[in-house]
């Protein structure tokens, strides 16, 4: 039997990831210039919610750090602390540290206090104190708050003009012990209420027991609040949404300007009831065994720095309902959908072999089933699809840490964060993308002095972009650095024996030397580079995902690494072709068009190769059967079928096949676990007749091709 608390705890950590994402979004918005109250409140609420949930599970280190973080954030909320660039950089560090604490707590790991100490010291310096973290007893028992007589509220003075007076609301707030145990503080709630309008608060401590019978983990205090606001009941209850279920809350509108004394039950202290004229209610007379309770003043400045109520932004639309599902269940659903696709293909082939007419009921029903299958497949794929936003946020931290290590000022700009891709792709993309980001910061960007000398801004820029293109997702990492020093790259490759000194290479070929194993341009080993484990590992990781990586660089302008990945690792649309008696599948998104060759379009190009004239553009001709080793090149390609394949560099290639059989949706079955990576082959699939067909990687196939399109010449015995 599963442990209910374990499930709740797991759900809490899932919510923490969402809150951390909201925290990073809010901080980035503030860094970009959005300093409005709602943005600051989003950041504050994220930290406060994490703290509250952590308190419920006894995660003391997490509660302590979050408390000190939110204390400084509350100063920003109250406009007592300016959110300048340096402070926001500190907040980013705090957000990173908070994420580490959440994940350490989730995984049951011990967190080294020394890691957080420098950040906490800076937070404490801002507050002018060394430690304001409440201990367990302070969180559970807070008898110090009493009535608040805030300036600016005069119930006897009518509002100016003929405008009707805003409604007056009576609020009774009685916290349970669990509210304090979860790390919540009533004072923060009162400050939020103060933003809605003018407020008067009275603390009811009549249930406070004698000292000898006091249980510090229980809650004995309640508050009665009068709030003058036109925001409405929904806005008031929204303030208490974080403590829903942890308190007794009553919100009622006073009718006809009812006096606040009506809020008090019979027998309540008269002085406490008359808060409009008495800023400090008299304490109840002590009995024979009742100790005197001191009640220090809580001023209006503790609630807000501004006297006038702030205009409240419109309430955001309610979040869409979501359901959390175990990933294994989704994977099983994806596999079942794949089996449905295979069975649908088998059924289609059986109907075709039976020779049923196109307008028969079976054919019509099969077409409807085909469309339904595709809709189900697309819907299931959307369940697995996730925005790359979480991955990009992780890269923001990599940029901050890497730039600090090398002493450079670097700004990360992201675009296309909502681009969706399969969750498996996102998880496996994290490591290679991290390496590329570090390379951009360490190698791509110049140091500050060199940038200034070159007329560039002192702060370097790294741009991380995601987009959909031709049925694939493309992720680019670009920097505005000095570009690739091709002379240096070639010299290092020659020194390491990777190329011969007299080998002619184009700029693109020199750039691709960076992907050779063991290649590194770092002159010394650092925390980020110089150990010879570099872009070859990145390329291998990308290729394992069925993707490709390319480089474009301009001297003095910067370098861009482009990764092209499949949207999903489960199903694709493919063109079924036949070559030398073998059935193959070519991904449909890589085919620009299909052509039938004529003899006039074929041109010889060298002793062993041909090109094809397509609308006055010459395109290299490749024999798919010969490239895969199924047969020798043909004597004549006239009348053959050509697939025009798109490449990353926008230069197409013409691939000859024997015939095109069908266009259909196929289920991807990986080969890496059994055979490793096979050049030119992406995966395999099962066709409708049960036959296994290879799925090609056309771009890799073209890149690896020999280009030979002439059969071998017979050896002349006399010449031998």
Buried (B, 14 or more C-beta within 10 A) or exposed (E): EEEEEEEEBBEBBEBBBEBBBBBBBBBBBBBEEEBEBBBBBBBBBBBBBBBBBBBBBEBBBBBBBBBBBBBBBBBBBBBEBEBEEEBBBBBBBBBBBBBBBBBBBBEEEEBEEEEBEEBBEBBBEBBEEEEEBBEBEEBBBBBBBBBBBBEEBEBEEEEEEEEEEBBBBBBBBBBBBBBBBBBBBBBBBBBBBBBBBBBBBBBBBBEBEEEEEEEEEEBBBBBBBBBBBEBBBEBBEBBBEBBEEBBEBEBEEBEEEBBBEEBBEEEBBEBBBBBBEBBBBEBBEEEEEBEEBEBEEBEBEBBBEEEEBEEBEEEEEEEEEEEEEEEEEBBEBBEEBBEBBBEBBBBBBEBEEEEBEEEEEEBEEBEEBBEEBBEBBBEBBEEBBBBBBBBBBBBBBBBBBBBBBBEBBBEBEBEBBEBBBBBBBBEBBBEBBBBBBBBBBBBBBBBBEEBEEEEBEEBBBBBBBBEEEEEBBBBBBBBBBBBBBBEEBBEBBBEBEBBEEEEEBEBEEBBBBBBBEEBBBBEEEEEBBBEEEBBBBBBEBBBBBBBBBBBBBEEEBBBBBBBBBBBBBBBBBBBBBBBBEBBBBBBBBBBBEEBEBEEEBBEEBEEBBBBBEBEEEBBBBBBBBBBBEBBBBBEEBEEBBBBBBBBBEEEBBBBBBBEBBBEBBBBBBEBBEEEEEBEBBBBBBBBBEEEEBBBBBBBBBBBEBEBBBBBEEEEEEEEE
